[in-house]
Amino acid sequence: MSVFIKHVSILAALQEIYCNSKIQKIIYNEKYIEYALIQSHLDAGIPDLLVHADLWSSNIIFVADNNGNPTDEISAILDWQIVHEGNMLLDFVRLMLNSLDGDTRREAELYIFDFYIDELNKYLATVGKKVPYSVEQVKKAYEYLFLAHFSHTLMMPGAIMVSKILEIGEEKAHEARIDKCALRALHVLEDALTLLETGKFNEWLE
């Protein structure tokens, strides 16, 4: 009974925010989504760069330590079928929204952009160059693409429900996975609404 109540509580909160008028206007705004994917980074001062376009945890293989536990060293990145030059913030957003729980993503958003610029500057310094855009520009482009991509995270709980054939005894683990994905989606929706309420995207809500 407690599991059922937990599902209902999370799903009810998801439905309430999903039905918000601002969320509805942005999630179905094809012109906005096209702008965010193709033009927003250019307007923010970030050039077209190499984009994997399907970068998230399921397409990353990590090196294991001697005990078989994953480390933070990457062994391979898979699925390069749609690699192209374009908005590199797509890789940022897809990785953050689809691979991280809300608490981890929100914490990472406090430092990840500074870390990215610092590390890229270190690399470019070896060839006498410097990153031609700032942390603020990256954050701006990230926010635009966040609002264009957050709906994908909402589909994950349903995908898990219908895609996995359960073995006997896996029911509890399956319920926990659904809860985890639903809560992740709820946090993404909350943050999408927070962005929309800043007023920075009002031109797309008319």
Secondary structure, DSSP 8 states (H G I E B T S, - for coil): -HHHHHHHHHHHHHHHHHTSHHHHHHHT-HHHHHHHHHTHHHHTT---EEE-SS-SGGGEEEEE-TTS-EEEEEEEE---TT-EEE-THHHHHHHHHHHS-HHHHHHHTTTHHHHHHHHHHHHHHTTT---SS-HHHHHHHHHHHHHHHHHHHHTHHHHHHHH----TT-HHHHHHHHHHHHHHHHHHHHHHHHHHTTSTTGGG--
